[in-house]
Amino acid sequence: MIYLRSALFNVVFYVNLALFLVLGAGFYFTPRKWSIRALQTWARSSLFWLRVIVGIRMEVRGHENIPPGACLVAGKHQSFWETFAILPLLDDPAMVLKKELTYIPFFGWFIYKFRMIPVERSAGTQALRSLIEAAGKAIAMGRQVVIMPEGTRRAPDDPPDYKPGAAALYGKLDVPCVPFALNSGLFWPRRQFLRRPGTIVISFLPPIPPGLNRKLFQSRLETAIETETRRLVAEGRQLS
């Protein structure tokens, strides 16, 4: 049954996405905040189908740790799940994502409409400068800039591999950084077809205040995320 349910969900997920992109094309011409609300509604509908078809639920912990207004949100990246599941949990998210996604018809157009932050990872220092500039504009609008510091999905047991992007943003934006941990890779594994039933936990940790030097920030960020992630992964395995 797990194969059948996974296949059905994958079909429903992408049909649901296509319907949003095509039937919701009018949101390209509405105020950006309206379009963000439509995006969050799509994300909630995807979580609904995930729960109904596959039996994957979401538990959110520490939501009260997210301050109102502008902040940096940085966390673990284990699967595609968090790229949409986090959207309804923030007021006005500005996601840092790979620029290749902007080349997809409709999908890429909406990325610009939402004013997300595409980054061409192969561009090196120029990409970092562009990232800081775009994130600064988002922060000035009172938005929450969301970045996965490792840059790519990693399996739950992979050793951490933190890139300099989050620390660079923290050093320039002068806002608190909210770390988050999760165990999504146990139930929606990267590069796999199967979706396994269970409860994905996303945990927002106490914010790191602005003003630390980069080395100390990087250490605190990594320690907070990795410690909580190990705990959530162990918890998820015990309950599944």
C-alpha positions as CSV (number, residue, x, y, z in Angstrom):
1,M,0.0,0.0,0.0
2,I,2.9,2.4,0.7
3,Y,3.9,2.3,-3.0
4,L,0.3,2.9,-4.1
5,R,-0.2,5.8,-1.7
6,S,3.1,7.3,-2.6
7,A,2.3,7.1,-6.3
8,L,-1.2,8.6,-5.8
9,F,0.2,11.4,-3.7
10,N,2.9,12.3,-6.2
11,V,0.3,12.6,-8.9
12,V,-2.1,14.7,-6.8
13,F,0.8,16.9,-5.6
14,Y,1.9,17.9,-9.1
15,V,-1.6,18.2,-10.4
16,N,-2.4,20.5,-7.5
17,L,0.8,22.5,-8.2
18,A,-0.1,22.8,-11.9
19,L,-3.6,23.9,-11.1
20,F,-2.3,26.6,-8.8
21,L,0.2,27.8,-11.5
22,V,-2.4,27.8,-14.3
23,L,-5.7,28.6,-12.7
24,G,-4.1,30.9,-10.2
25,A,-2.2,32.9,-12.9
26,G,-4.4,35.9,-12.1
27,F,-2.4,36.2,-8.8
28,Y,0.5,37.3,-11.0
29,F,-1.3,40.6,-11.4
30,T,-2.5,41.1,-7.8
31,P,-0.6,42.8,-5.0
32,R,2.4,40.7,-4.0
33,K,1.0,40.0,-0.5
34,W,-2.2,38.6,-2.0
35,S,-0.1,36.3,-4.1
36,I,1.9,35.2,-1.0
37,R,-1.4,34.3,0.7
38,A,-2.4,32.2,-2.3
39,L,1.0,30.4,-2.2
40,Q,0.5,29.7,1.5
41,T,-3.0,28.3,0.7
42,W,-1.5,26.0,-1.9
43,A,1.1,24.8,0.6
44,R,-1.6,24.0,3.2
45,S,-3.5,22.1,0.5
46,S,-0.4,20.1,-0.2
47,L,0.0,19.3,3.5
48,F,-3.6,18.2,3.6
49,W,-3.2,15.8,0.7
50,L,0.0,14.5,2.2
51,R,-1.9,13.7,5.5
52,V,-4.9,12.2,3.8
53,I,-3.2,10.1,1.2
54,V,0.1,9.1,2.7
55,G,-0.5,9.6,6.5
56,I,2.3,12.1,7.0
57,R,1.3,14.7,9.6
58,M,3.2,17.8,10.6
59,E,3.9,18.9,14.2
60,V,5.3,22.4,14.8
61,R,7.3,23.2,17.9
62,G,8.6,26.5,19.1
63,H,6.6,28.7,16.8
64,E,6.6,31.3,19.5
65,N,10.3,31.7,18.9
66,I,9.7,33.5,15.6
67,P,9.7,37.2,16.3
68,P,7.3,39.5,14.6
69,G,8.6,41.3,11.5
70,A,12.0,40.9,9.8
71,C,14.3,38.1,10.7
72,L,16.6,35.5,9.3
73,V,15.3,31.9,9.5
74,A,18.0,29.2,8.9
75,G,17.6,25.5,9.2
76,K,18.1,21.9,8.2
77,H,17.3,20.7,4.6
78,Q,16.5,17.0,4.4
79,S,13.8,16.8,1.8
80,F,11.5,18.8,-0.6
81,W,8.9,18.9,2.2
82,E,10.3,21.9,4.1
83,T,10.5,24.0,1.0
84,F,6.7,24.3,1.0
85,A,5.7,23.3,4.5
86,I,7.5,26.3,6.1
87,L,5.6,28.8,3.9
88,P,2.3,29.0,6.0
89,L,4.3,29.2,9.2
90,L,5.8,32.6,8.4
91,D,4.0,35.9,7.7
92,D,5.9,36.9,4.6
93,P,8.7,34.5,3.7
94,A,11.4,35.2,1.2
95,M,13.0,31.9,0.3
96,V,16.6,31.6,-0.8
97,L,16.5,29.1,-3.7
98,K,18.5,28.0,-6.7
99,K,18.2,30.1,-9.8
100,E,17.6,27.2,-12.1
101,L,14.0,27.1,-10.7
102,T,13.3,30.5,-12.3
103,Y,13.7,28.9,-15.8
104,I,10.6,26.8,-15.3
105,P,7.6,28.3,-17.1
106,F,4.9,29.8,-14.8
107,F,6.8,28.5,-11.7
108,G,9.8,30.7,-12.4
109,W,7.5,33.7,-13.2
110,F,5.9,33.3,-9.8
111,I,9.2,33.2,-8.0
112,Y,9.9,36.7,-9.2
113,K,6.3,37.8,-8.4
114,F,6.7,36.5,-4.8
115,R,10.1,38.3,-4.7
116,M,11.9,35.1,-3.6
117,I,15.7,35.2,-3.7
118,P,17.2,33.1,-6.5
119,V,20.9,32.4,-6.2
120,E,23.2,31.0,-8.9
121,R,25.4,28.9,-6.8
122,S,28.2,28.5,-9.4
123,A,28.7,32.3,-9.4
124,G,30.9,32.3,-6.3
125,T,31.4,35.6,-4.6
126,Q,29.1,37.4,-7.0
127,A,26.3,35.1,-5.9
128,L,27.0,35.9,-2.3
129,R,26.9,39.7,-3.1
130,S,23.6,39.3,-4.9
131,L,22.2,37.2,-2.1
132,I,23.1,39.8,0.5
133,E,21.6,42.6,-1.6
134,A,18.3,40.8,-2.3
135,A,18.0,39.7,1.4
136,G,18.6,43.3,2.5
137,K,15.6,44.5,0.4
138,A,13.4,41.7,1.8
139,I,14.4,42.6,5.4
140,A,13.6,46.3,4.7
141,M,10.1,45.2,3.7
142,G,9.7,43.4,7.1
143,R,10.0,39.9,5.6
144,Q,11.5,36.7,6.9
145,V,14.4,35.5,4.9
146,V,14.6,31.7,4.8
147,I,17.9,29.9,4.0
148,M,19.0,26.3,4.3
149,P,22.7,26.8,5.3
150,E,23.9,23.5,3.8
151,G,22.5,24.5,0.4
152,T,21.3,21.1,-0.6
153,R,19.3,18.2,0.8
154,R,21.1,15.9,3.1
155,A,20.0,12.5,4.5
156,P,19.2,12.4,8.3
157,D,22.5,10.7,9.2
158,D,24.8,12.7,6.8
159,P,27.5,14.8,8.5
160,P,26.7,18.6,8.5
161,D,28.1,20.6,5.6
162,Y,27.4,24.3,6.3
163,K,28.1,26.9,3.7
164,P,29.0,30.6,4.4
165,G,25.7,32.0,3.1
166,A,23.8,32.1,6.3
167,A,26.7,33.6,8.3
168,A,27.2,36.2,5.6
169,L,23.5,37.2,5.7
170,Y,23.6,37.3,9.5
171,G,26.6,39.6,9.5
172,K,25.0,42.1,7.1
173,L,21.3,42.1,8.0
174,D,21.5,43.0,11.7
175,V,18.4,41.0,12.6
176,P,17.9,37.9,14.9
177,C,18.3,34.5,13.3
178,V,15.8,31.8,14.2
179,P,17.3,28.3,13.7
180,F,15.1,25.4,12.9
181,A,15.5,21.6,13.0
182,L,13.4,18.8,11.5
183,N,13.2,15.1,10.7
184,S,11.5,15.2,7.3
185,G,14.1,13.0,5.7
186,L,12.7,10.0,7.6
187,F,9.4,10.2,5.9
188,W,10.0,12.1,2.6
189,P,13.6,10.9,1.7
190,R,15.5,12.9,-0.8
191,R,15.7,11.4,-4.3
192,Q,13.3,8.6,-3.4
193,F,9.8,7.8,-4.7
194,L,8.3,6.6,-1.4
195,R,6.5,8.7,1.2
196,R,6.4,7.0,4.6
197,P,3.6,7.6,7.1
198,G,4.4,9.3,10.3
199,T,4.8,12.7,11.9
200,I,7.3,15.2,10.6
201,V,8.4,17.6,13.3
202,I,9.8,21.0,12.6
203,S,11.2,22.8,15.6
204,F,11.9,26.5,15.8
205,L,14.7,27.2,18.3
206,P,15.3,30.4,20.4
207,P,16.6,33.2,18.2
208,I,20.3,34.1,18.0
209,P,20.5,37.8,18.6
210,P,22.2,40.1,16.1
211,G,25.7,41.4,16.8
212,L,27.8,38.2,17.2
213,N,31.0,37.8,15.1
214,R,30.6,35.3,12.3
215,K,32.6,32.5,13.8
216,L,30.6,32.5,17.0
217,F,27.3,32.8,15.1
218,Q,28.3,29.9,12.8
219,S,29.2,27.7,15.8
220,R,25.9,28.6,17.7
221,L,23.8,28.0,14.6
222,E,25.3,24.7,13.7
223,T,25.2,23.4,17.3
224,A,21.6,24.4,17.8
225,I,20.4,22.9,14.5
226,E,22.4,19.7,14.7
227,T,21.7,19.0,18.3
228,E,17.9,19.4,17.9
229,T,17.9,17.5,14.5
230,R,19.6,14.5,16.1
231,R,17.0,14.5,18.8
232,L,14.1,14.7,16.4
233,V,15.5,12.0,14.1
234,A,15.9,9.7,17.1
235,E,12.4,10.5,18.2
236,G,11.0,9.9,14.7
237,R,12.7,6.5,14.4
238,Q,11.5,5.4,17.8
239,L,7.9,6.2,17.0
240,S,7.8,5.0,13.4
